[in-house]
């Protein structure tokens, strides 16, 4: 069954944001993907083909675009989709241990949903919260930062009762005028741009 067949005003609104050309129609690909993902939780092969037809491209290209962004899912996710930042800063701070704890405790692997339908897990690229590693994001609701074993246990216990804790930081992350990340508590993390200084010039100038 077509998703967009009865949503023509929405489709027209999305396409109106872009030039009336083949390239313009292809530019509507990402908002169409977002519409399906928000409604259904993932984008199936059938929806990829439908979006491809609307944009004048191929399902292969649609999947290629999706593969570049961890925010798009090709498989169903749990009620609580736990995304663990796995880039270098978080890895050095313990994200690998956090990941191992999650998959072992929840008995779930990427692409799977826990038996109760609550949990799915995913490793993602940098979420821009390096000063509070290790951290994770639940759905699109915000960042849970400095997540050690005890904090992780408390979060999972709450989620099992369908009581999602408030995130430590909303999305997008707040950054002060001095360039420092600001937590929801008001605490500033990281170094200030006011501490930056010019490097000394080499003797004799540039070669």
Helices and strands as residue ranges (DSSP letters): H 8-15, H 22-27, H 29-40, H 45-55, H 59-68, E 80-85, H 88-93, H 95-106, E 119-124, G 130-132, E 136-138, E 143-144, H 149-160, E 174-175, E 181-182, E 188-189, G 193-195
